Amino acid sequence: MCTLAANFKTPYSSRSMRLKIVFSFVLFALIFNPFTAKSEHGQEAGDSTDIRAEIKADILHHLQDAHDFHLFTDETTGTHYSFPLPIILWDGGLKVFMSSKFHHGEEVAEVDGSFYALHHNHIYKTDAEGTINYDDNDHVTNAHPLDFSITKSVFSVMIVSIIIFLLFKALGDGYKKSAVPRGVGKFLEPLVLFVRDEIAIPNIGEKHYQRYMSYLLTVFVFIWFINLTGLTPLGINVTGNIAVTFALALMTFIITQVSGKGYYWKHIFWMPGVPVPMKIILAPIELLGVIIKPFALMIRLYANISAGHIVLMSLIGLLFIFNNWFARGAFLGLTLFLSIIELLVAFLQAYIFTMLTALYFGFAVEEHDEHH
């Protein structure tokens, strides 16, 4: 608690420095956003409809996952600056190669006599010419091998997980030497105390909260850090990927059901103090609620982060549509303001997900005195 108190008594100069760092971070993200790599002269000379289509394509590309980690593109030379990621396929056997073979989807990759093409971020089996066949509904009919590739989102999750592991390992090693945190521990200890005192204990109770602290702390820090990386110019949109939010919600669902005690299950299938006809009616509804709760966790995180990215990218795109300097200044100011708000949203979404998870755990382990 001493560390928490010390943080509130930070001198003005230190607070001012942190504000300058945040402002510089947001401004850097705006200046080096993928849109700013476009040739403004070429856009002004071209049709505004083409600009809108290009902006829409860039937004969709930002929201989607990718098989390589794209940094930026030199519009004058058409050169892509990125680094490849491993492609892992199962197609009658294990096929492993680097995504550079696709050359950003422009070439066909040959592996052990089989040919594969990258089409709309999906890998299909094809011929040497890269033919993609469609049915009457414009659906691709090519064979789709099982894809276990290390995509951009997976790579980002791995990097953030390693960073979190090293940070908390340093915190644990620091406690072995001294009870007073030092270095990175001064930043992490308030997070641990916040999750414990404001999320775990109020929602789970002092008797059972310790069982879930490691999971709650991991989920909170992971979502917060991964949301912050989505605000960098790297264009990472991990929690805007519904597969990631689904995995997080699924883990919460499994832990909740495994932890459920007799009173929890009795309250679902045979509610005490309720007439029998109502019990029969309410049991399916309560059972459906067991599934709806993690589903709401998944959709809430996915929708909020995706919406934030779409709004920010759209506002930045408007800077290249309007030639009026007043409009551009207004959109730039609004984008800067919303970018700062997104820093708060990154923390808020991590807090909401963790708080609701703790609340579900509290329902599962709740103890009730029937006689009382």
N, C-alpha and C positions, 0 to 999 in steps of 0.2 A: 504493500500500500504506500510505502514511502516513495517508491518510484512514481506512482500515479500522482501523488501530491506534488512531487518535484516537477512533473510535466506541466501542471497547471500554474506553476510559479516561474515559468520560463521568462527571461527578460524580453523586453520589447524587441531588441535588436535580433534575437534569435528567432522570434516569431516573424519578424519582417523578412529575415533571410529565407525562412521556409516558404513564405508567400511568394517571394521572388523566384524560388526554385520551382514551385508549382506553376507560376505564370510562364516561366521559361520553358518548362516541359510541354505545356499546352501549346504555346506559340510554335515550338519546334515541331510538334505533331501537325500543326496546321500548315506550316511552311513546306515541310517535306512530305505532305500527304501525297498519295499516288496521283491525285488530280493535278498537283502543281508540277508534275513532271511533263505535263502536256505542253505542246508548243502553242503559246497563246496567240502568236501571229497567225498560225495555221488555223486556229479555231475561229478567229475573227474573220478570216477570209472565206471560211467554209460556210455551209448552210447551218442555221441554228438547229434544224431538225437532226442533222448528223451529230451535233454536239450533244443533244439530249439523248440520242440513242447510245452514244459512246459513254455518257455519264451513267445511264441505266445499266449498261453492260459492266462498267467498272464496279457499281454498287453490288450487282449480283455476283460478280467475281469475288468481291471482298467477303460476301456472306458465305460463299461456298468453300468447301474444303479443297485441297489440292494435293497432288502427288509430288510436288516440288516446293521448295521454300523460295518464292519469288520476292525479290527485294525491290527492284524498279526496272523500268525500260527506258532506254535512250531513244526517244521518238525520232531524232534526226537520223540515226543509223539503223534503228529497228533492232538494236541489240538488247537481249534480255539478260539481266544480272540476277542470278539465283544460284542455289546449290541443290543438287539432286538428293532424293531420298530413296531408300530401298523399296523396291517393288517385290512383294511376296505373293505369288499366286499358287493355287492348287488346281491344276488342269491335267488330270491323269498322272499326277506327280508334282513334286515341288519345283516351282520356277522362281528363281531369285535373280534379280538384276537391278540396275539403277535406273531411275526415272529419266536420266539424261538420254537414254536410248530413244525416248519419244520426241526429244528436241521440242518441248513445249507443245506436244500434240501435233506437230507438223510432219513427223515421220513414223514409219511402222517399225516396231521392235521385233526382231527375230531372236528366238530363244529355243535352242534344241530342235530346230526345224519347224517350230510353231510361230505364227505371226500374231501380234497383238497391236491394237490401235487404241489410242486414248481419245474418247469422244464424250464431250460434256462431262469431264472429270470421272468418267467410267471407263473401265478397261474391257474391251471386247476382243474375242478371237476373230481373226479375219484372214485374208489372203495377202500375198506379197504386195498387192497394190493398195491395201488398206480399205477394201470395199466394205461399206456399211449398208446393210439391207434393212428395209422398212416394210411393215405390213400396211394394210389399208388405213389404219388409225395412226400412222406415222410413228409407230413404236419399233424400236430396233429389234430385229430378229436374230442378230448374231449371238453366238454362244457367249455366256457371261461367266468366266471362271471365278472361283471363290477368291476374293481379294482380302488378304491379310496385311496389306502394305502399311508401312510407316508413313502416314500422311502428315500434312502440315499440322493438323490439330493434334495428332498423336505425338508428334515430335515436340510440340509446344508443351503438352501435358507432361512428357518425360522430363523436359528441361526444368519446368516449374517445380515438379515433384522433387528433383534432385536439389534444387535451390532450397526448398522448404526443409528437406532432410538435413542439409548441411547447416542451415540456420539454427534449427532446433537441437542438432547435435552439439553445436557450439554453445547453445544455452545450457544444455545438460552438463557439458564438460566444465562450463564456468561455475555451476553450482557445486561441483565436486571440489573446487578450490576455495570458493567463498560463497557465503549466503547472499552477498550483495552482488547483483548482476553488473556485468561490465560489457563494454562494447555493444554488440548487437543485442545482448540480453536486456539492455535498457529499453529497447524497442519491443522485444517479444514478451517480456514479463507483463506489461499492461494488457497485452492481448490475451494471455493466459488467464489473468485475473478477471478480465472482462467476460470471457466465455464462461468461466466458472461462476462468478458472482451474479452476472446479469442474465445468463442464458440457462446454464445447466441446473444450478440449485433452485431457482424459482419455478422451473417447469418440471423437473424430475424429483426434486427433494433431496435433502442431505443424506438420506440413507442409501440411495442407489446411484447418485449422480457420478460417482467416481468410475463406475463401470463404463460410462459412455464418454468421459472427458476426452480420451485420446481421439475417438472418432469425431466428436463435435469440433474439437480444436483443429483437426486436420481438414475437415470440410470447410470450416469458416475461413482459414488461412488460404486454402487452395482456391476457393471461389473468389476471394478478394484479390489475390495475386494474379489469377488468370484473367479476371476482369480488367485489372490495371494494364496488363500486357496488351489487351485489346484496344487500349487508347493510345498506344505507341504507333509510330509510323510503319511498323512492321506489318500491320494489317492482319493481326491474329484475331480470329473470331471463334474462340473455343466454346464458351458457354452460349454462344449463338448457334451452336450445333446441337440439334435435338438429341443426337446419339449420346453426347456427353451428359446432358442434363438427365436423360433417361437412365444412364448408368448410375448417376448420383442418387436419383430417386429410388432406383431399384435396390441399392444398398440400404437406404433408409427403410424401405418396405420390408426387406428380409430381416434386418435387425429388430424391427418393431414386432414382427410376428413371432420370431424366435424368443423374444423377451417376454411375450405376452403371458400373464399369469391367469389363474382361474377366473378371477373377477372380470378381467378384460374380455375373455371369451364368453363368459356368462352374460355380460352386458351386450354382446353382439347377437347371440343366438337365443337367449332366453332371459330377457330383461327382468330383474327383480322388481316386484311391486307393480307390475303391469298386468292387466287382465289377459287371459290366455288368447282370446281372439286377436287382440292387439299385438301380442307377442308373435303370432304367426304372420301378421301383416308387416310388422317392423323388422323382423329378422332378415329378410332379403334386402331391405333398404340399408340396414346397418352393415350387412356383408358387402353391399355395393360401395358403401362409404369407405371401407377398408382399402378398396382399390382406387377410389377417387382421390383420397388424400395424397398419396405419392404422385398421382397423375397431375394434381394441382401444383405440387412442387416442381415437377418437370416443366410444365407449360409456363408457370410464372417466371422462372429464371430465364428460360429460352426466349419468351416473348419480350420481356423487358429489355434484355441485352440486345436482341436483334433490332427492336424498334429504335433503341438509342443509336445504334450504328447506322441504321437507315436514315434517320433524321439528320445526323451529323454529316454523313456523306452527301445527302441531298442538298443541304445548305452550302456545303463547299462547292458542289456542282453548280449551284446558282451563281456563284462568283464568276463563272466562265460563260454564263448565258447572258447576263446583263452587262452592257457596256457602260452604263451610267455609274459614275464613281460614287455618287451618293448611295445608290442601291448596293453597290459592292461593299462600301463601308458599313452599311447597316447589316448586311448578311455576315460580314466578317466579325462584327461586334457580337451578333447573336450567336454565331458559331463558337466564338471564344467563351461566351457566357455559358452556353450549353455544355461545352467541353469541361468547364469547371464543375458544372452540375453533375456530369457523368462521373467525375471522381467521387462524388458523394454517392451516386447510384451504385457504383462498383462496391462500395462498402455496405450500402443499405441492402443490396440483394444478397450478399453473403450473410448478413445478420438475419434477414427474414428466413432464408433457407435453413440456417442453423437453429434459429429459434423455433420454427415449426417442427423441425426434426426432433428437438428436445421435447417439445410438447407432445408429440406422438409417442416418444419413449416414456414420458410421464404417464400417459394413459395406459400404456402396456404394463407398467410395473406398479400401478396404483393399488394400494391395499385398502380394503374397506371392512369395517366391522358391521356384519349383518345385524347383530343384535342391537348395536347402537343406532 
